Amino acid sequence: MKHRRGFALVTAIACVVLIAVVATATLFASGQEARATSSELLDQQAFAYAERAALLSIAAWPCAGCDSMAIGGVIIQKPGADPPLESTVYTTRLDSALILVVSEGRVVIGPHARLTRRVSIIARTSRDSSGITRARQLGAQSWAAVYRM
């Protein structure tokens, strides 16, 4: 039987290379997972901020110019921002009693918006007993997520 000189060295180098490949793949996969989780978190924050801005706009309905708005008219509002979140609310009168509130929530990092989500809510306006016009959404699920094409 012949002695195989260097066989242990070759086996050790192969094992070190295999361990390095497994470690690199693990680090790459964990980095990708961290980026995906971060993006999902920003997406949920932008969505929640858009929904919040729309609901606050409906809650504060007796706004200047809202009652005198023509059918098809749009009012654009920019509520105060909570960096890095900001929003824009588009209120459209659909008929004499229905309004469509579309709110765009953005995550702004640096000079550009990193992520944008939109929410639309249908609401009905009516006068209360004191003659003040109020807006109420048309049920618990009267909102929809709006996606850009």
Secondary structure, DSSP 8 states (H G I E B T S, - for coil): ----TTHHHHHHHHHHHHHHHHHHHHHHHHHHHHHHHHHHHHHHHHHHHHHHHHHHHHHT---TTTTT--TT-EEEE----BTTEEEEEEEEE-SSSEEEEEEEEEEEETTEEEEEEEEEEEEEEEE-TTS-EEEEESSTT-EEEE---
